[in-house]
């Protein structure tokens, strides 16, 4: 319940007045001031409350602008979460409004308050209904379209509703999905098509099942599907009359209403062929409307039809994809990622400047990896050779603007091109800080010599076929390697060459919660997850479990986490509270899911009680993160969680020279942890050689802590 502060203040003033008038208090000269004041406060805040309620109250239907519907017009309706369906719908509206001599209207499903009346009105006016809709988690529609779909399903099965209810309505559907989700692929679009057809509506075009999976899509992704479909749509709308098909007439030239196709995807509208009858557990499908990374106001994220010629030539719409592998990054994905500040390299890699790099250039402190492992944040490059990922985690800080995939099926750039492209772009971004107020010249000079590489920007780096060659190139340049994997590729972990530190994201401790949090593409995701942890145990170099705590999802699974730790026996365990990255339609997370630092500390303490071989070693309060270390890294009573990077380069060079015959372990390149980085220190993980900086609105007098 929302508290009306205006009304609360007015009520308090009224209470004061009642007390003075009826409480029997003696009147004094002071009352000549307080009584008028309370009266004034009551009047003002009561008025403000009334005004607020008037402004926030929903307007009556009569107050809204009602656009009269013309016969034979076009109505475009869309359901969207982050923006792609909205963008496709808006592009269609712009195009048709310009080219057609008909009334064209566009509206969100949110505005369809009465689906029955909406559809009857459309049919009465013999309009053409264009539906743009994605499939969301567990084959459900976006929230704005749930009520619309529910009405359609009920009407299609209700014997009281005439099967010719919508016979004067013509429709076309553009569904957004990803074929990697198998039986849930574009299931919502298929269901809308089935229901409209059963209610007598005529199909203008076969329902388009746009595939975001660029490796399998015969049109190279959703943009290609849209270009092809919109061209056919324009031609169909320019036709004076749309005939209803006669399925019994073999010579009919109209599109058969029993088949929905998009070239390589076909379904039959047969009551006996119902996906719900399958015994297999339904797959989770994340917001395939948004896989390509559109923004909420993403009107600029769609390629104009006039600009699609060259793109379509490279994505020939044949039944079976032919020719060389397609590029991972479609034009829509590329535009979205570049808008977010990514520097894209070739067809599947990217690099971006971390905010901690900028912070340390200014002498304002480094990231938690600086505190835990001695990384110099201003000399660290964050990159990935694979923008694609096999998960769609609810806390993904990229809002699922990157591609998805379970195997490498795209055009591949060589490791030298990827590495040099990342380095060149990183230096260009660092160079832009020349002359920026607050940037320390010495730090800027050091920043032009990369010392560390975090292969964790976005996606799944270990998917890249030449990942071992890339790592060797980094090491040959005296650049350390920190690789993060999402625990879905056990074979790749086993064949991975030594890296400075190998992370595995352990986002949940049970199969159910892992499915809920990571939303994996693999059917056997849990088995793969456990296999990755076992493979981690056999790696000789430093290994880390990365636990991201999400309140309401995984903070109660301490016992199960302890068992997983025994399975992989990592050197370190990072426990971090989830970072809220703002509102995202692809995720239901809010600030309520972010644990307080004290809650993370409590979780870590409880986990430690179940893991006698681990203790809390370091803390970085600003990142809401703590580090548990195996006690073997405490030598003579002092923690050695930092890394001797020069020593590591010597060891890995010797390993390569002997073709892997001479191995080494994590204990051979450990270094002492400074006192300020150890848990319990007054600095709380903040390097005292830097200056703690606070925003003016949150400035604190005590600057010793973090």
N, C-alpha and C positions, 0 to 999 in steps of 0.2 A: 504494500500500500504506500502510495506517495504522500508525503507530508506536505501540506500547503503552509509554507513558512509565513506567508502574509496573514493567513487566517489564524495561525498560532500566535503571532504577535498581537493581532487585534484582540484575540481572546484573552491574552495576558493583560492587556490594557483594560479590558472590560472587567476582568477579575479585580484589578486594582480599584476601579471606580466603585464596584459593588462593595468592596471592603470599606472604602471611605464613607460611603453613604449609609450602609446598613450594619457596619461592624461595630458601631458604637465608639469609634475612636474620637478622641478630642480634636476639635478643629484648631489649627494654629495658622500663623502667617505662612508657614511652609506649604499648606494646602492650597493657597492661592496660586502656587506655581505647579504643584504636582497634579492637581485635579484637571486643570486645562491641558496639561501635557498628556495625561492619560487619555483624555477625551480626543485630543488631536491625533494621537497615535492610533486610537481605535477607528476613527473616521477614515484616516489615510489608508491604513492597511486593510480595512474592510473593503474599501473601494478598489484597492489593487487586487485583492483576491477575486472580486467580482469581475474585474476587467480580464484577469488572467483566465478565469474559467470561460468567459465569453469567447476569448480568442482561441483557446485550446479545444473548445467543444466542436464536434464534427458538424460541418455545415449540412443543412437540410438539402435534400435532392433538388429542391426548387432553386437553391442558391448557386448550384453548379451550372457551368455552361454546358448545355446539352446540344450536341451536334446532330441535327436531323439526318437520318440515314437515307441515302438515295438508292433507288433500285439499281441492281447490276453493278454495284460498287465493290470495292475491295476493302476488307478489314484485316489488318495484320495484328496478331496477338502473340505475345511472347512471355515465356517464363525464364528468368535468368538469375544466377547467383552472383557471379562476379562480372559478367558483361558480354560474353561472346554471343549468346543468343540475342541479347539486346542489340549488339552491334550489327549482326546479320540482318535483324529485323529492321533496324534504322536505315541500313544501306538499301534494303529492298524498298522501303517507304520512299526514300529520296529518289530512287530510280523510277519507280512506278508513278509517283506524283508528277514527275517531269515528262514521262513518255506516254502515259495513258490518258485518254480523254474520259476518265471516270473518277468518281470520288474515291479517294484512298484515305483510310483512317488507320492509325496505329495506337495500340494501348497495351499496357502491362496486364498480366493476369490478376495482379493486385487490385485492379480497378473493376474486375468482373465480379461484382458482389452477388449476383444472382445468375449462375450459369444457365439455368433453364430459360429464363427470360432472355438472356443474351443470345442463346442459340436460336430460339424461336423467332426473335426479331431479325436475326441475320437471314434465316430461311424465308421469312415472310417477304423480305425485300430482295430475295433471290441474289444474295451477295456471294462473293467468293471469300472464303475464310483461309488465311495463310497462318499456320501455326509453327512457331519456332520454339522448340523445347528440348532441353537436355535430360539425361538420365543421371540421377544423383545416387547417394548411398543406398545399397540394397535394392536397387531397381525402383527407386521412388522418384517422383517428380520434384522440382524445386518447390520450396514452401509456398510460393505465390500461386502455384498451379495445382496444389493438392485437392482443393475443394472442387475445382473444375473437373479434374480427372475422376474424382469420386462420384460426382453427378453423372458423368458419362457412363461409368461402369454400372451404376444402379439403373440408369435409364435403359441401357442396352439389354439388361436382364429382367426388366420389369414387364410382365405380361400386359400390364395396363397401358403401357406406352406403345403407341402405334409404331410399327416398323417403317412407316413412311413419314415419321415425325419431321425429318429434316430433308425430305426429298427435293426441296427447292434450293437446298444449300450445296454449293460447290466448295471443295476444300483442297488444300495441298499442305503437306507437313514436311518441315525440315528438322530432322533430329540430330542432336550432337551427342556423340558417344565415342567409345574406344573399344575396338575389337579384342583387346587384351582381356576384357572382362567377360568373354565367352558368352554364356547364355543370357547375361544381363545387358549385352550390347544393345543400346538404343531401345531398351524394352518399353520405356514410357512412350516414345514416338510410335512404336508398333501398337501399343494398347490404345492410344488416342485414335489411330487410324482404324483399328478394328471396331471400336465403339461408334465412331462417326459413320462408318460403312453400314453397320447393323441398324443404325437409325435412319438409313435411307439416303444419306448424303452422297453426292457424286464426287469421285476423285478426279481432280483436274490433272494431276501428275502422279506418277508413282512416288510413294513416300521415300524421301531421301534419307538414308541412314549414313550420315557423314561420319567418317572415321578419323579420329585424331591420331591414330597410330600411323605415323608417316611411313614406316617400313612396310606395312601391309596395305595401306590405302592405295587404291588404283589411281587416285587423283592427287596423291602426295600430301594429304592432310585435309582438314576441314575447309580451308580456303579454296582448294581445288574443287572439292565437292560443291561448295557454294557457287563458284563461278559457273560450273556446268549446269547446276540446277536452276540458277537464276536466269540463265540464257533461255533454257527451255520454258521457264515460267513466263517470261516476257512474250515468247512466241505463242504460248497457249492462251494467254490473256488477250492477245490481239485477235485470236480466232473468234468470230462472231458468236458461235454457239458451241457449247460443250455437250456432247451426246452422252447419254447414260449407256454403259456397255451392255451388250446382250451376250451373256456367257454361253448361251445355247447356240449362238450363231457363229460358226467357225470362220465365217468370212468377215466378221466384224473388224473394223479398223481401229476401234477405240481401245484404250488401255483396259485390260481385264481387271475387274474390281477384286478378284480373288488373290491377286499376287501383288506384293510390295517388293520392289527391287531397287538396288542401287548398283547394279553391275555385278559385284562379287558377293552381295548379300541378298538373300531372297527368303521370304517367309510366306506361308499360306495362311489365309484367314479361315481356318477350319477349327470348329469347336473341339474336335478330337485331338488337335495338336496344341496342347496348352502347356506352356512352360511351367505352370504351377504344379503340374502333375509329376514333374521330375522329382525323384527322391533325393537327389544331390542337394546339399546345403547351398542356399543362394550365395552368389559371390557378392562381395562388396564392390560397388562402383562409386568412385569419387566423382566429383563434379566435372564430367566430361565436357560440359559447356565451357569450362574455364581452363582446360588443360593448356590451351595455347596462350594463356596469360593475359587475357583482356582485362582492362580496368573497368571500374564501375561506370565511368562515363566514357567508355572506350569507343566513342564514335570515330576516333582517328585510327583505330587499330585494325580496320578492315581495308583490304586493298581494293581500289576501284576496279570495276570490270574492265575498263579500258586499259588498265595497267597489268592485266593478268596474262596477256598474250605469251610473253616469253616464259612465264612460270608454267603455263599450261603445256607449252611445247616440251618442257623438260619432264612433265608428268602426264604422259599419254594415257588417255582414258580407255585402256583395253581391259579385257576380261581378266587377264593374268598379267601382273606386273612383269615387264621385260626390261632388258638393258642393265646398266650398272646400278648398284645400290643407290637409294635416294639419300638426300641430305637429312640429317636429324632435325635441324632447325628450319622450320617453315618461315615464310615471310612474316606471319602474324606473331609467332613466338619470338623471332628476332627483334621485331619492333618493340614488343613488350619488354624483353630483357634489356635492350639498349635504353629504354626509357627508365629502367631501374638503376642504370649506371654500370651495367656490365659492358666489358670490352670483349666482344666475341672473336674467337680465333678459329679460322677455317669454318668447318661445318658442324662441329660438335663440342667445342671447348670454349672456356670463358675465364676471365680474370676480373677481379674487382678489388678496390681498395677497402680494407677493413677500417672501421671507425677507430679501432685501437691503434692502428698505424698512424692515423692522423693525430690521435691523442698524444702518442709518445713523441711524435715530431715536435709537438709543442711543449714537451716536458711535463705533461699532465698525468703520466702514469701509463702502465702497460696492461695487457689483458691478463687473464688468469694463467695462461701458459707461461707468461713471464714470471709470475710468482711461483708456479709449481715446478717449472722445468728450465727456467733461465733463458727463454726465448726473448730476443730483442724485438719487440713488436714493430718498431719502425723499420726493421730490416727483414720483415716477414712478408712473403707473397702468398696471397690466398687465390687459389686457382683450381680448376678441375678439367680433366681431359674428356669428361663425359657429363653433359648437362642432363642426360636421361637418368631416371631412377626407377627402381622396381617397387617403391612404396609411395604412398601419398599421405604422409603423417599429418595428424591434425594440428601439430605445432610447427609445421614447416614454415620457416621464416621467409620463404620465397613465394608463399601463397599459391603454390602449384602452377607457377608460370613456366615451368620447365617441362620437357617431354617425359614420357614414361615408356618403359619397355622391360621385358624379361630376358632379352638376349640381344647381342649386338648384330643388327641387320642393316646398318647404315653405311654410307660412304665413310671411309676411314682416312684420316690425315696421319701422316707419319709422325713419330715421336719428336724428331728434331724440329719440325714445323710448329708443333704444339708448344714445346718447351720454349723455343726462341720467341714465338709470338706472345706467350705469357710474360716473359721477361721484358721484352720491348714495350709492351703495353703498360706493364707495372712501372717501369722507369718513366714513361711519359706522364703517368698520373702523379708520381712522386715529384716530377719536375715542375708540375703546376703549382707547387707550394713555395717556389722561389719568390721571395719578397712578401709572402703572406705574413701579416702581423702575428707575432707570438711564436712563429716557427723558429726553432733554434738552429743556427747555421751548422753547428757541429753535427746535430742529429740529421739534418737534411743531407749533408755530405755522406754520412754513414748509410743513410737510406738508399743511396745510389749504388750500394753494394749489397745485394740480397744474400742473406745468410741462412734463411729458413724458408721452407715452402710447406704451406698447409694445403694438402689435397683434400679439401673439405668444403669448398665453396657452395656447391649445390650438386644434386645428382648423385651418381654412384661411380666414383673414379675407378674402382677396381674392375668395372665392366669393360673399360678401354682395352682392346686386344693387345696394345703395345705398352701396357703399364710398366712392365719390368724394364723395358728399354728407356722409358721416360725417367724412371727412378735412377737408373744408371747415369743418365745424362745430368740429372740434378747433382748427384754425388760427385761426378767428375768436375763440376763447377764449385765444389765445396759448399753445396747447399744441402742442409739437412732436410729430411722428409718426414712429415707427419700425415699419415694417411688414415682417413676415416671411412669405414664401410658400414652398411646398414644390415649386415648379418643375413644376407640372402644368397651369397655366392661362395659356398664352402670350398669348391674346387679351386677357385681363383685365390683364395687365402692360402691354400696348401702350396700352390706353385709360385706364390709371391716371393720376390727376392727380398733380402733384408732391408728394412726401412728403419729410420731412426726411432720411430714410435708408431705402433699400429693400434688404432682405435676400433672398437666394435660398439655400435650403438645398441644398448640393451634398454629398449624403451618400455618394456613390460616384462612381467615374470610369469604370466600364464598365457595360454593360447588364446583365450577369450579376450583378454585385455590387449594383447599384441595386435589382434585383428582389429580391435576397436580404435587403437591409437595409431598404428602404422598404416592401416588399410592397404595391405600388400596385394600385389597382383598375382603372385604365385599361389596355386592351390595348396601346395605342400609347404607353405611358408613356415610353419612351426618346425617341421623336420629340418628344413634348411637352416633355420635359426639355431637350433641345437647343434647341428653339424658344424656351423661356423664357430661356435664356442669351443667345441672339442678341438677343432683345427687350430684355434688360437693357443691352446695349451702346448702344442708342439713347436711353436715358434720360439726361436732362441733369443730374439731381441725384445725390447721393451713392449709390453702389451698393456692396453687400458680398456676397462669397461667404462662406457659413458652412460650414466643413468640420468634421464631427464624426468624430473618429478612434475606431474600434472595432477593437481588436486581434483578429486572426483574420478580419476582414472586409474592411477597406479600407486598411490601413496600408502596403501594398506597391505602391500604384498611383500612385506619384509622377509617372512619365512621363505617364500618362493625365490626371492632375490638371492638369499643366502645359498640356496641349493644351486642356483645358476653360477654363482661365484666358484663353488667347488668344481663345477663342470669345466670351466675354462681356466681357472687358476691364474688370473691376470696379475701383473706386477702392481698395477694401480687401479683404483676405482674412483672416477670422478662422479660426484653427485651434484647435480645442478637443478635449481628451480627453473621451470619453463619460462621463457621470455615471451611476453605478450607483444605481438607484432602488429597490433591494430586489428580493426574489424575486417573479417574476411568471410565472404559467403561460402568459401570452401571449407570452413572450419567453424565449429560452434564454440570455440574457446572464448572466454572473457577474462577480465582481470580477476574474477573469483576463482579461476583455475590456477592462478599464480601463487605458489606458497611463499609465506614470509621466510626471511632468512632463519629465524628461530625455528620454524617448522622443518626446514632442511636440516638444521643442526640436530634436532630431535630425531629425525629419521636416520641420520648418519650414526648417531650414538646407539640407537636400537639395532642397526645393522652390524655395528662393531661388536656388540654383545654376542652375536651369533657367529662371528668370524674371528676367532682368537688369534689368527695369524696376521690380522690387519689392525692398524691403528690410524687415527686421524693425524695426518702429517702437516697439511697446509690448508689455508683458508684464503679466499678472495671474496670478501664480503660484498664488494661492489657488483660482482658478477653473480652473487647469490650461489656460490660454488665452494665445495670442500673436496679435499683429496684424501682418500684412504690409501695407504701404502702398505705393501707387504713388509713385515718387520725385518726382512733380510736387507732392506735398504737403510736400516738404522745401525750405523757402525760406531761402536764406542760411545753409544748414547746420543749420537748426532745423526739427524736425517740426511740422506743423500738422494734426494729426489731430482736434483738438477742434473744436467747432462754435460759431459765433457765432449763438446762437439768436435774438437780437433782429434781427440782420441777415437771417436766414432769413425771419422773419415779415414784414419789409419787402418782401423779394423776392417771396414768394408772394402777398402782398396786391396787389402791382403786377401780377403775372402774372394774377390773377383780374380785376382792374379792366380789363385790356386784352384780356380773353377769350382769354388764352393767346398773344397776339401778342408780348408782351415776355417772352422766356424768360431763364433764368439757369442757371449751371452750379455744380458743387460747389466750385469754387475761389473763388466769390464770397462764401461764408459759412464759410470755414474759420477756425480760431483756433489760436494757438500751443499746443502740448502742454507742460505743465509738466515740469520736469526729473525729478521723482519718478516720472512715468508712463512715461518713455522706457526702453526696454530697456537693461539694463546698470546701472541705478540700484540703489543699495543697498536701496531700499524694495521692489523687485520688484513694483511696481504698487500698493502700499498707500499711501493718502493719509496723509501725516504729520500732518495736522491732526486725524486721528482716533486713537483708541487701540486698538492691536491687542489682541484678546481671545482667549485660549486656554482650552480646557476644561482642568480640573485634571489630567486624566489625560494630556494632551498638552502641558502647559505647557513653554515654552522660556525660557531665560534671555535669549537675544538676541531682542528684540522689534522689531528694525529691519526684518527681512525679512517676507515674507508667507507 
